[in-house]
């Protein structure tokens, strides 16, 4: 009988201890340490600032902007230290900024046409932030290195006839920085809203040897993302 009572008491104590641990874990909020994998929808704003260069006709600013909707995948790993979270992240995005075109003002049927494609971008970043809302909401900043491929072309048109054309295709490495908010809305699931700024060096194409105006432009862009991730 004593053995039964002792065993029952032990079970009750063990159950009480487990319930206490579970309640303590719940009270402390989410544990952000671990890997995650997610998908996001993106809106990208590009303003390349076309300008003529290198002894071509007087420099003219051919600025215009274009927007595109795309999607991407992302993954990373976080470490939590008290109310702070730091980690690494990487992503690959389809930008949907293809066949963007700009025509300079034509004179007597003559003018220049510029176009460029930004089909994809990728980044590898560090991020760090502070937890709020019982450790469910993370406000963070992020920065790192970015990659993309730029296809650009310029042509000179005379009364509907292309008299000269030049093109280039370049792999570009640059910088990316921004910030966001991520919220743990269910066990192992988070939702994020994020802004990123991508900066790449200038691209130049064309010139007298191809009977075109040599132009340069900046393929940098701004991006807003909304994503959902599963945390392992």
N, C-alpha and C positions, 0 to 999 in steps of 0.2 A: 504494500500500500504506500509506504514511504517512497519507494522507488517510482511508483506511478505519479505521486504528488510532485516529487522532485523533477521527473521528466516533464510533467505538465507545466510546472513553474518555469523550467528552462525554455520550453517552447514559447510560453507567453512572453518571457523576457526577450527572446530572440525576435519574435514578431514585433514587439514594441520598439526594439532597437532599429529594425528594418524600416518601420513606419517613420520613426524619427529621422533616419537618414534620408528617406525619400522626401519628407517634408522640408528638411533643411536644403536639399538640392533644389526643390521647387521654389523655396523662398529666395535662394540665391540667383534665380533666373537661369538663362541659357549658358551653356558652356560653348564658347566659340573656338576652342582649340580643335583643329582637325582639317581635313580636306573637304573641298566642295566642287561641284560641277553644275553649270547652269547655262541658260540660253537667254538672250536679250533681243529686244527690238530697238532699233536706233534711228534717230533723225540726224542727218549730217548737213551742215551749212558750209558752203565753200565760196570763197571770194578770192580768185587768183591774182587780180591786179596785173593784167597784161600791160607791158610797156615796151616801146621800141628802144634798142640799145646799139652800141658799137658803131657809131658813125652812120646809122640809118637816118631816115628823115627825122625831123624834130620829135623828141619824145612826147608821146601822147598817152594819157592814162586811159586804158580801155577796161576799166573795172566793171565787173558785173558779178552777180552772185547767183548761186543755184543751190537748191535743196534736194535731198534724196532720202528715201526711206529704205532701210535695209535690216539685216539681222546678223547675229553672230553667236558664238559660243565662248564660254569663259570657264576657267578653272583656277584653283589656287589652294593655298594652305595658310591657316591662321594660327597664332598663338595668343592665348589670353593670359594677362598678368594683372589680377585685380580688375579694376575698371577699364584697363587699357587692352587694346587688341592691335597686334602688328602681324604682318604676313607678306606673302608674295602672291602675285596674280599674273595671269597671261590670258590673252584672248585673240580671236581671229574674227574679222567682220567682213561681210559683203556690203559695200557702200552704196552701190547703185548710182554712182556718179559717172555715167558713161556718155560719150559723145556730147560733152558740153561744148558749145560753140559760141564764138563771138565774132561779129563782123565790124571792122572799122568803117567810118563814114566813107562812102564811095564818092568819087569825083569824076564826072563824065564817064560813068560806068566802070570806073576802076576802083579797086579797094582790096583790102586784106581780110582773110578769114583765118581765125585761130580756133583750134579745138584741142581738147585734152580729155583723157579718161583716167579716173581713179576708181578701179573696180574693187580693190580690197585694201585692208590695213590690218596690221597685227601689232601687239605690244607685249612687253614684259615689264612689270612694275612692282614697286614696293608700296605698301599702304600701311597706315597706322591711324588709330582713332580712339575715341572715348565712348564708353557704354552709358546708356541712359535707360529709363523706363524698365527698372528691374532687370537690367542687362539684356533686354530684348532689342533695343535700338542702338545701332552703331553709327556714329557720325565720324567720317574719316576723310583724310586727304591721301592723295596718291600721286606718284611720279615715276617715270621710267623711260625706257627706250622704245621707239616706234619704228615700224617698217611699212613700206608701201611700194608699189610700182606705178610709174607715171608714163603714159603714152601721150605725146603731144605732136601737133603738126601745125604748120602755117602755109598758106598758099596766097598767091597774088592772082587776082581775077581781073580780066580786061573784057568788058562787055560780054560777060557770061563764059568766057574762055579762060581756063586755068593756064596762066603763062609760066608760073613757077610754083614749086612745092618742096617742102622739106619736113622731115619728121624725126623724132627721137623717142627712144624707149629707155627709161632709166629706173633702176632699183634705188630707192632712197632710204636712208636711215636718219632718224630725227629724234625729237623729244616729245613726250606727252606728259601732261599734268592736269590735275583737277581734284574733284572731291565728290562725295555722295553721302547718302543715308541708306542703311540696310536694316531691315526689320524682320525679326524671327516671328512669323505669324502662326506657325505650327511646329510641332516637334520635327527637327531635321530640315525644315523648309524656311527659306528667307526670300524676301522681296527687296529689290534695290532700285533707287533712282540715282543717276550719276551724270555728272558733266565732265567732259574731257576736252582739252585743247591740244591739237596735234600741230607740231612745228617741223617743217622740212625746209631744206635749203632751196634756193632758186633753181629753176630749170630754164635753159635758153635753147632756142631752135631757130633755124633759118639764117639768112644772110645773103650778101650780094652773089656769092657763088651759085646759089640756087634761084636767083632772081626773085627773092622774097625779102620782106622786111625782117631783120633779125629781132626777135622779141624775147622777153623774159617774163616769167610769172612765178608766183609763189603758190605751191600746191597745198598749203596748210589749210586746216579746217577745224570747225567746232562740232562737237557731238553731244547729244543728249540720249541717254539710255534708260530703259526700264527692263529689269530682268528678274528671273526667278531661279533659285538654285537649291539643290539638294545637298545637305551637309552630312558627310559620312562619320 
